Amino acid sequence: MVDNLTIVLPLQLILFQILFLLVAIALEARVLHLRLNLTRKTSVQYATSLNLWSVVLGWLTFLVLETLLPQLLRIQIVNFIFFDHPLGSQLNTPNPQLISIGIMIFFFSFIIKIIGFELIKQWIHDQPEQFEMSSDISNKRPGLFNKPKRKITNPKPNPAFALLLANAYSYSAILLILVLRFMDLNILKLNALF
């Protein structure tokens, strides 16, 4: 019975997921640090927790919804996601369904991150020493990277806007990576024809 089962390890999918997580964590941690006045360490911890939470729930949602799709569409999606076989010639032209799915995924992850942020804040409320605000005192000399920052008087930072901005930055960077990747694949296919 074990001989009939083929184990498929989508290594390319795993590597791209790790790349996307690293890009998202780096960009979102920077935004959370600047917008919410968190220390760098705390903002990286928040961004890591929120992105891992979002990825796990996103994959679980995908795996549940994938079973509800018609067989033909299901095979096409699995081939595209796990084996990197495009859905015919649909990737050469803008696909409204693909764009709408991307927008829904963006807002789904945004809502997940807001819920996760609130859960983390409630958990930290019991342990206030874990929540560190960034100090304005710096012993570093002013220079290219340590320029004195202008004071923006924002008494209460808006976490929802900061998370929306962080999510937009990370999704924009991931979209740029995907566009460059598919452009590279199309160029390689054209070069193989000539």
HUKA-V742540 format. One record per backbone hydrogen bond with DSSP energy under -0.5 kcal/mol. CO is the residue of the C=O (numbers start at 1). NH is the residue of the N-H. Records with the same first field share a line. If there is no record, write none. Layout:
CO->NH  NH
This chain:
1->4  5
2->5
5->7
6->8
7->9
8->10
9->11
10->14
11->15
12->16
13->17
14->18
15->19
16->20
17->21
18->22
19->23
20->24
21->25
22->26
23->27
24->28
25->29
26->30
27->31
28->32
29->33
30->34
31->35
32->36  38
33->37
37->134
39->43
40->44
41->45
42->46
43->47
44->48
45->49
46->50
47->51
48->52
49->53
50->54
51->55
52->56
53->57
54->58
55->59
56->60
57->61
58->62
59->63
60->64
61->65
62->66
63->67
64->67
65->68
66->69
70->74
71->75
72->76
73->77
74->78
75->79
76->80
77->81
78->82  83
79->83  85
80->84
84->86
86->88
87->90
89->92
94->96
95->99
96->100
97->101
98->102
99->103
100->104
101->105
102->106
103->107
104->108
105->109
106->110
107->111
108->112
109->113
110->114
111->115
112->116
113->117
114->118
115->119
116->120
117->121
118->122
119->123
120->124
121->125
122->126
123->126
124->127
127->130
128->131
130->132
131->133
132->39
150->152
151->153
152->154
157->159
158->162
159->163
160->164
161->165
162->166
163->167
164->168
165->169
166->170
167->171
168->172
169->173
170->174
171->175
172->176
173->177
174->178
175->179
176->180
177->181
178->182
179->183
180->184
181->185
182->186
183->187
184->188
185->189
186->190
187->191
188->192
189->193
190->194
